Amino acid sequence: RREPGHMTSTSTLVTDIEELRFRLQGGLHEPGDSYYEDSCTLFNTMVNRRPQYVAECLAVDDVVAALAFARSHDLPVAVRAGGHSVAGLSLCDGGLVLDLRGMADIDVDPGRRIARVGGGARWADLDRATQAHGLATTGGRVSTTGVAGLTLGGGSGWLERKHGLACDNLVAAELVCWDGRITRTSSQENPELLWALRGGGGNFGIVTALELALYPLGPEVFAGVALFAAHRAHQILRTFRDVMHHAPDELSLACAFITAPDEDDVPTELRGRPAVAILGMWAGSVDDGERALAPIRTLRPDADFFGPTGYADFQCSVDDPPGYRNYWTAENVVDLPDEAIDAVARRAAELPAGPSQLFIVAWGGALARVGPQHSPLAGRDAAFIVHPLLLWQDAADDERNQALARAFRTDLRPWSTGATYPNFLGDEGSRRM
């Protein structure tokens, strides 16, 4: 960085900008440019940050050149790939955004069971590429999420109880450090850096490629969702809790308080009304999955969409809609005793109609057996994560919806582990708010 007080002359800045334009295989974009505006449009419409420039990166050399420019001119840097950081980490004000979406190559080595993934790839593309070989790795439940961002922040997904979080399956990475060095990390090369990347966040460099372990799966799994009228919430949540207390690692389920979709295959009396959903999958044979889901299905759902389905299709089936204002938070809990279930059901009745939901995912299994020697991600002792996702459109509703999301955490404080899962959090400041 330049010495304090050093001012870059206008002529030097113009020269450096032109040099960067020349060096970038992509392009350098500024406000008003259609690519710039697209890059600054994120999943969470509450995020409205305006960088000075967006560097369209198509190769590692582009990342090196863009970082050199940022260092020379003391610019803050953000990295944009999937654009799903609800906290807004994909953008910065007045700085340089490195847009990696053009670095999205995926190379699957079925013999080694490794996928090499570009820093701008999305989960939908990775799931399709690996399933072509009957393989998969733990990926996000929203298919448009970026692979790198989700992995570096932990990586919760339907395969986590069987194979660990996405970060647990990171076996190597390539990144550009702040000083411009291109670095590779694996169990043999810079292993302490690999440890940090396994859930420690994206502040260690610009990750341009990841290598992820793969496992046999599918292409057909037993998966889906069952819908219940909201008045049955206590019974459904208790059954979900009891089933997951003793579930084998292959069973991964969540319970969600939602507004039932207004779709033809949903019973008329449920459409557009509060509902409770049990959703998830069995990471094994279809026949075993059908048996494992029997305790849920014997509750006689109002609508039952569980059945044999393609894994990659299921991975796209519960995508959150873009174009909304978002506030997310989460609480790791040691369990869901009846008192906690009462509190959750009572508060969930306040959820606004529409895409907002309360998502409760069961942890345990393989992810809980990963120790601190493998990953810095804490909080793995949680039995469940209670995750309010508030989505709305009118800015006038900001304060009310943020307060409602935080109220769930207040209600659950007696059962909190004190830790939380980073990828489920919005902008909560330096102290959790």
C-alpha positions in Angstrom: 0.0 0.0 0.0 1.1 3.6 -0.5 2.3 5.6 2.4 -0.3 7.5 4.3 -1.1 10.9 2.7 0.2 9.8 -0.7 -2.2 11.0 -3.4 -2.4 9.3 -6.7 -2.3 11.9 -9.5 -5.2 11.9 -12.0 -2.8 11.2 -14.9 -1.3 8.2 -13.0 -4.8 6.8 -12.2 -5.9 7.2 -15.9 -2.7 5.4 -17.0 -3.2 2.6 -14.5 -6.8 2.1 -15.5 -5.9 1.9 -19.2 -3.1 -0.6 -18.3 -5.6 -2.7 -16.3 -8.1 -2.6 -19.2 -5.3 -3.9 -21.5 -4.3 -6.7 -19.1 -7.8 -8.0 -18.4 -9.1 -10.8 -20.6 -12.6 -9.9 -19.5 -13.2 -6.2 -19.1 -13.2 -3.3 -16.6 -16.6 -1.9 -16.0 -17.9 1.3 -14.5 -21.3 2.7 -13.4 -23.7 2.9 -16.3 -22.2 0.0 -18.1 -24.7 -2.9 -18.4 -22.2 -5.5 -17.1 -21.5 -3.3 -14.1 -25.2 -3.0 -13.3 -25.7 -6.7 -13.6 -22.7 -7.4 -11.4 -24.1 -5.1 -8.7 -27.5 -6.8 -8.8 -27.4 -9.3 -6.0 -29.8 -11.9 -4.5 -30.5 -9.6 -1.5 -32.0 -6.4 -2.9 -31.3 -4.6 0.4 -27.6 -4.5 -0.6 -27.1 -1.4 -2.6 -23.3 -0.8 -2.8 -21.6 1.0 -5.6 -18.0 0.1 -6.4 -15.8 2.3 -8.5 -15.0 -0.6 -10.9 -15.9 -4.2 -11.6 -13.2 -6.3 -13.0 -14.6 -9.1 -15.2 -12.1 -11.9 -14.5 -11.8 -14.8 -17.0 -8.4 -16.2 -15.8 -6.1 -16.2 -12.8 -3.9 -13.5 -14.5 -7.0 -11.2 -14.5 -7.3 -11.6 -10.7 -3.6 -10.9 -10.2 -3.8 -7.7 -12.4 -7.0 -6.5 -10.6 -5.5 -7.0 -7.2 -2.3 -5.2 -8.2 -4.5 -2.2 -9.2 -6.4 -2.3 -6.0 -3.2 -2.4 -3.9 -1.7 0.5 -5.9 -4.7 2.7 -5.3 -5.7 1.6 -1.8 -9.1 0.3 -3.0 -11.3 -2.0 -0.9 -11.9 -5.3 -2.7 -14.9 -7.6 -2.9 -15.4 -10.9 -4.7 -18.6 -11.7 -6.6 -19.5 -15.1 -7.8 -23.0 -16.5 -7.1 -24.0 -13.1 -5.4 -25.8 -14.9 -2.6 -24.0 -13.3 0.3 -27.0 -12.0 2.2 -24.6 -9.9 4.3 -23.5 -8.2 1.1 -20.0 -9.4 1.0 -20.2 -9.7 -2.8 -19.9 -5.9 -3.2 -18.1 -2.9 -1.7 -18.6 0.8 -1.9 -16.0 2.9 -3.7 -13.7 -0.1 -4.4 -13.0 -2.8 -6.9 -15.2 -5.9 -7.3 -13.6 -9.0 -8.8 -16.4 -10.7 -10.7 -15.4 -14.4 -11.1 -18.5 -15.6 -12.9 -16.5 -16.2 -16.0 -14.2 -18.6 -14.2 -16.7 -21.4 -13.9 -15.1 -24.4 -15.5 -15.8 -27.8 -13.9 -13.6 -30.8 -14.4 -14.7 -34.1 -12.9 -12.2 -36.9 -12.4 -14.3 -40.0 -11.7 -11.3 -42.2 -11.1 -9.9 -40.0 -8.3 -13.5 -38.9 -7.3 -12.4 -35.3 -7.3 -14.1 -32.3 -9.0 -12.0 -29.3 -9.8 -14.2 -26.2 -9.8 -13.6 -22.6 -10.9 -14.1 -19.9 -8.4 -17.1 -18.5 -10.2 -19.1 -21.8 -10.6 -22.5 -22.4 -9.2 -23.9 -25.5 -7.5 -26.5 -26.3 -10.2 -23.7 -26.7 -12.7 -21.5 -28.7 -10.3 -24.3 -31.1 -9.4 -25.1 -31.8 -13.0 -21.5 -32.4 -13.9 -20.9 -34.8 -11.0 -24.1 -36.7 -11.5 -23.1 -37.5 -15.1 -20.7 -39.9 -13.4 -23.0 -41.0 -10.6 -21.1 -38.8 -8.0 -21.9 -35.9 -5.8 -20.5 -33.8 -2.9 -22.3 -31.8 -0.2 -23.7 -28.7 -1.9 -26.0 -25.9 -1.0 -29.8 -26.3 -1.0 -30.1 -23.3 -3.3 -28.7 -24.2 -6.7 -27.8 -20.7 -7.8 -25.4 -20.2 -4.9 -21.7 -19.9 -5.7 -19.6 -23.0 -4.9 -16.7 -21.1 -3.5 -18.6 -18.7 -1.2 -20.7 -21.5 0.2 -17.7 -23.8 0.8 -15.5 -21.2 2.4 -18.3 -20.3 4.8 -19.1 -23.9 5.8 -21.4 -25.4 3.2 -24.6 -26.9 4.7 -26.5 -29.2 2.4 -28.5 -32.4 2.2 -25.4 -34.7 2.2 -23.8 -33.1 5.3 -24.9 -35.8 7.7 -23.5 -38.5 5.5 -20.4 -36.8 4.1 -19.8 -33.7 6.1 -20.1 -30.0 5.1 -18.9 -28.7 1.8 -15.8 -27.3 3.6 -15.0 -30.7 5.0 -14.7 -32.1 1.5 -12.3 -29.4 0.3 -9.1 -31.2 -0.5 -7.2 -28.5 -2.3 -7.5 -24.9 -3.5 -5.7 -22.3 -5.6 -5.9 -18.7 -4.6 -4.3 -15.3 -5.3 -3.0 -13.7 -2.1 -3.3 -10.0 -1.4 0.4 -9.5 -2.5 -0.3 -11.1 -5.8 1.2 -14.6 -5.1 -0.6 -17.5 -6.8 -0.7 -20.2 -4.1 -1.8 -23.8 -4.0 -2.9 -25.4 -0.8 -3.6 -29.1 0.0 -2.7 -31.6 2.7 0.9 -31.6 1.4 1.2 -27.9 0.3 0.5 -25.1 2.8 -1.8 -27.3 4.9 -2.5 -24.7 7.5 -4.0 -22.5 4.8 -6.3 -25.4 3.7 -7.4 -25.8 7.3 -8.3 -22.1 7.4 -10.3 -22.2 4.1 -12.4 -25.1 5.5 -15.1 -22.8 6.9 -12.9 -19.9 7.9 -14.3 -17.5 5.4 -13.0 -15.8 2.3 -10.5 -13.4 3.7 -7.3 -15.4 3.0 -7.2 -14.6 -0.7 -9.2 -14.8 -3.9 -10.0 -18.5 -4.4 -9.8 -19.2 -8.2 -10.2 -23.0 -8.0 -11.3 -25.6 -5.6 -11.0 -29.4 -5.5 -13.8 -31.2 -3.8 -14.1 -34.9 -2.8 -16.9 -36.8 -4.5 -19.0 -39.8 -3.4 -21.2 -42.3 -5.3 -24.8 -41.2 -5.3 -27.9 -41.4 -7.4 -28.7 -40.5 -10.1 -32.0 -41.3 -8.4 -32.6 -40.7 -4.7 -35.6 -40.8 -2.4 -36.4 -37.2 -1.6 -39.1 -34.6 -1.6 -41.4 -32.6 0.7 -44.5 -33.3 2.8 -46.9 -30.4 3.6 -49.1 -30.2 6.6 -51.7 -27.6 7.8 -50.2 -25.2 10.3 -52.5 -26.2 13.1 -50.6 -29.5 13.3 -47.2 -27.7 13.9 -46.5 -29.1 17.3 -47.1 -32.7 16.3 -45.1 -32.4 13.1 -42.1 -30.7 14.8 -42.1 -33.2 17.7 -42.1 -36.1 15.2 -39.3 -34.5 13.1 -37.2 -34.0 16.3 -37.8 -37.6 17.5 -37.0 -39.1 14.1 -33.8 -37.1 13.7 -32.6 -38.0 17.2 -32.1 -41.6 16.1 -31.7 -41.2 12.4 -28.8 -42.8 10.5 -26.4 -40.6 8.7 -28.1 -41.2 5.3 -31.2 -39.4 6.4 -31.1 -35.6 6.2 -34.3 -33.7 6.9 -35.5 -30.2 7.7 -38.7 -28.8 9.1 -39.9 -25.5 7.6 -42.8 -23.1 8.5 -43.8 -21.6 5.1 -46.7 -20.3 3.1 -48.0 -23.2 1.0 -47.5 -22.5 -2.7 -50.4 -21.7 -4.9 -49.9 -24.6 -7.3 -52.3 -27.1 -8.8 -50.9 -30.1 -7.0 -51.3 -28.5 -3.6 -54.7 -29.0 -2.0 -57.0 -26.0 -2.5 -57.5 -25.5 1.2 -53.8 -25.2 1.8 -52.8 -22.9 -1.0 -51.5 -19.5 0.1 -52.0 -20.4 3.8 -49.5 -21.1 6.6 -48.2 -24.6 6.5 -45.5 -26.8 7.9 -43.2 -28.8 5.6 -40.9 -31.7 6.2 -38.3 -31.9 3.4 -35.1 -33.7 2.6 -33.6 -36.9 1.3 -32.0 -40.2 1.9 -28.4 -40.5 0.7 -28.6 -44.2 -0.2 -30.9 -46.6 -2.1 -34.4 -45.6 -3.0 -35.9 -48.6 -1.1 -34.1 -47.8 2.1 -35.1 -44.2 1.8 -38.8 -45.1 1.5 -38.5 -47.1 4.7 -36.6 -44.3 6.5 -39.3 -41.7 5.6 -42.2 -44.0 6.8 -42.6 -42.3 10.2 -43.1 -38.9 8.5 -45.4 -40.2 5.9 -47.6 -42.1 8.3 -48.6 -38.7 9.7 -50.8 -38.4 6.7 -49.5 -35.2 5.1 -52.0 -32.9 3.4 -49.7 -33.2 0.4 -46.9 -35.8 0.0 -44.3 -35.1 -2.7 -41.7 -37.6 -1.5 -40.6 -40.2 -4.0 -37.8 -41.3 -6.3 -36.2 -38.3 -8.0 -33.0 -37.2 -9.6 -30.6 -35.8 -7.1 -29.6 -32.8 -9.3 -33.3 -32.1 -9.8 -34.0 -32.2 -6.1 -31.1 -29.8 -5.5 -32.9 -27.2 -7.6 -36.4 -27.8 -6.2 -36.4 -25.5 -3.2 -34.4 -22.5 -4.6 -35.2 -19.2 -2.8 -36.6 -16.6 -5.2 -34.4 -13.6 -6.1 -35.6 -10.0 -6.1 -36.5 -9.7 -2.5 -35.2 -7.8 0.5 -33.6 -10.4 2.8 -32.7 -10.6 6.5 -31.4 -13.9 7.8 -30.2 -15.1 11.2 -29.8 -18.4 13.0 -29.4 -20.1 16.3 -27.6 -23.4 17.0 -29.5 -25.3 19.6 -28.6 -28.3 21.8 -32.1 -29.8 21.2 -35.7 -28.9 20.7 -37.5 -29.9 23.9 -41.3 -29.4 23.9 -40.9 -25.9 25.5 -38.7 -24.8 22.6 -41.2 -26.3 20.1 -43.9 -24.3 21.8 -41.9 -21.1 21.4 -41.0 -21.8 17.8 -44.6 -22.6 16.8 -45.9 -19.5 18.6 -43.4 -17.2 16.9 -43.8 -18.8 13.5 -47.4 -17.7 13.5 -46.1 -14.2 13.0 -44.4 -14.9 9.7 -45.7 -12.8 6.9 -47.3 -14.5 3.9 -45.1 -15.1 1.0 -41.5 -16.4 0.6 -40.5 -15.9 4.3 -39.9 -19.0 6.3 -38.5 -20.6 9.4 -36.1 -23.4 8.4 -35.0 -25.9 11.0 -32.3 -28.3 9.8 -31.1 -31.4 11.8 -27.4 -31.6 12.2 -25.3 -34.5 13.6 -23.9 -37.4 11.7 -20.6 -37.0 9.9 -20.4 -33.2 10.2 -20.4 -33.5 14.0 -17.5 -35.9 13.9 -15.1 -33.4 12.3 -12.7 -32.0 14.8 -10.9 -28.7 15.1 -7.7 -30.3 13.6 -9.6 -30.5 10.3 -11.6 -27.3 10.2 -12.0 -24.0 12.2 -15.8 -24.1 11.9 -17.2 -24.3 15.4 -20.7 -25.1 16.7 -20.8 -28.6 15.3 -22.3 -30.0 18.5 -25.7 -28.5 17.7 -28.5 -31.0 17.3 -30.5 -28.5 15.2 -30.1 -25.1 13.6 -33.1 -22.8 13.7 -32.8 -20.4 10.7 -35.4 -17.6 10.1 -35.3 -16.3 6.6 -37.3 -13.2 6.2 -38.0 -12.0 2.6 -40.1 -9.0 1.6 -40.3 -6.2 -1.0 -41.3 -3.0 0.7 -38.5 -1.1 2.5 -41.2 0.2 5.0 -41.3 -3.4 6.4 -37.5 -3.6 7.1 -37.6 -2.9 10.8 -40.6 -5.2 11.5 -39.1 -8.1 9.7 -35.6 -7.8 11.1 -37.1 -7.6 14.6 -39.2 -10.8 14.0 -36.1 -12.7 12.8 -34.2 -11.7 15.9 -37.1 -12.6 18.1 -36.8 -16.3 17.2 -33.2 -16.1 18.6 -34.4 -14.5 21.8 -37.0 -17.2 22.2 -34.4 -19.9 21.7 -31.7 -18.5 23.9 -32.3 -21.0 26.8 -31.3 -23.9 24.4 -28.6 -22.1 22.4 -25.1 -23.6 22.1 -23.7 -20.1 21.9 -22.3 -20.7 18.4 -23.9 -20.2 15.0 -23.4 -21.2 11.3 -21.9 -18.2 9.3 -23.6 -18.9 5.9 -27.0 -18.5 7.5 -26.4 -15.0 8.8 -27.1 -11.6 7.3 -25.3 -8.4 8.3 -25.3 -8.6 12.1 -22.5 -6.2 12.7 -19.4 -6.8 14.9 -21.7 -8.1 17.6 -24.7 -10.2 16.9 -27.8 -8.0 16.7 
